[in-house]
């Protein structure tokens, strides 16, 4: 069961807590981006350097 599915089930069981729902879906994506951002930015920059 993924985090998003678990939060959806929690959402149906109780009132809608959009803050928790957004934190559960946006924070993991943000963490993955921040970990991969260094390589994502550095690799094209390496190819652009002449020399």
C-alpha positions as CSV (number, residue, x, y, z in Angstrom):
1,X,0.0,0.0,0.0
2,X,1.5,3.3,-1.0
3,X,1.5,6.4,1.1
4,X,-1.1,8.1,-1.1
5,X,-3.5,5.2,-0.8
6,X,-3.1,5.1,3.0
7,X,-3.8,8.8,3.3
8,X,-6.8,8.4,1.0
9,X,-8.3,5.7,3.3
10,X,-7.5,7.9,6.4
11,X,-9.2,10.7,4.6
12,X,-12.4,8.7,4.1
13,X,-12.5,7.5,7.7
14,X,-12.2,11.0,9.2
15,X,-12.9,14.6,8.1
16,X,-10.7,15.9,5.3
17,X,-7.4,17.2,6.5
18,X,-5.9,18.8,3.4
19,X,-2.7,19.8,5.2
20,X,-1.9,16.2,6.1
21,X,-2.9,15.1,2.6
22,X,-0.7,17.6,0.9
23,X,2.2,16.9,3.3
24,X,2.0,13.2,2.5
25,X,2.0,13.7,-1.2
26,X,4.3,16.7,-1.8
27,X,7.0,16.1,0.8
28,X,8.2,12.8,-0.6
29,X,8.4,14.3,-4.1
30,X,10.2,17.3,-2.7
31,X,12.7,15.1,-0.9
32,X,13.4,13.0,-4.0
33,X,13.9,16.2,-6.0
34,X,16.3,17.7,-3.5
35,X,18.3,14.5,-3.4
36,X,18.5,14.3,-7.2
37,X,18.7,18.0,-8.0
38,X,22.5,18.1,-7.6
39,X,22.9,15.5,-10.4
40,X,20.1,16.9,-12.4
41,X,21.8,20.3,-12.6
42,X,25.4,19.2,-12.6
43,X,25.2,16.6,-15.5
44,X,23.9,19.1,-18.2
45,X,26.4,21.6,-16.9
46,X,29.3,19.2,-17.4
47,X,28.3,18.7,-21.1
48,X,28.1,22.4,-21.7
49,X,31.6,23.2,-20.6
50,X,34.1,23.3,-23.4
51,X,37.7,22.5,-22.9
